[in-house]
Amino acid sequence: MTRPITIESQIHFERRGRGSRKEVREGDAPTPPLHSGRVPRVARFMALAIRFDDLIRAGEVTDYAELARLAHVTRARITQIMNLRMLAPDIQEALLFLPRVESGRDPIHLRQLQSIALVPDWRKQRRLWAQLASLKGIAT
């Protein structure tokens, strides 16, 4: 007569992708990410503008037209994104560190920043940014 054997192990269920079936995995469940929510779109655009600027300065990309071809967007869209580089450095930093969006729409849109970016005086830009940020409830 055989004796029953008991094996104890930690398991969790995991999906590999959207719509995929759950699979049993051994071990503890992975810890959830530290940050919830998503990065605002203008923060991603600001990071892209910095990266694109670096590519152009390094000579890896010749001009906005080549960037547009590589990114599969129009030259006008590249110009809109690159206009963010004309903002005062502290505004660029504020955009990069905008709080994550938990739900709903982003508080600030690229369209709202275009008019600020085209002002050549950084002091005026800072005033306009402060007005926009206070209107949207963002600490400056």
Buried (B, 14 or more C-beta within 10 A) or exposed (E): EEEEEEEEEEEEEEEEEEEEEEEEEEEEEEEEEEEEEEBBBBBBBBBBBBEBBEBBEEEEBEEBEBBBEEEEEEBEBBEBBBBBBBBBEEBBEBBBEBEEBEEEEBBBBBEBBBEBBEBEEBEEBBEBBEEBBEEEEBEE
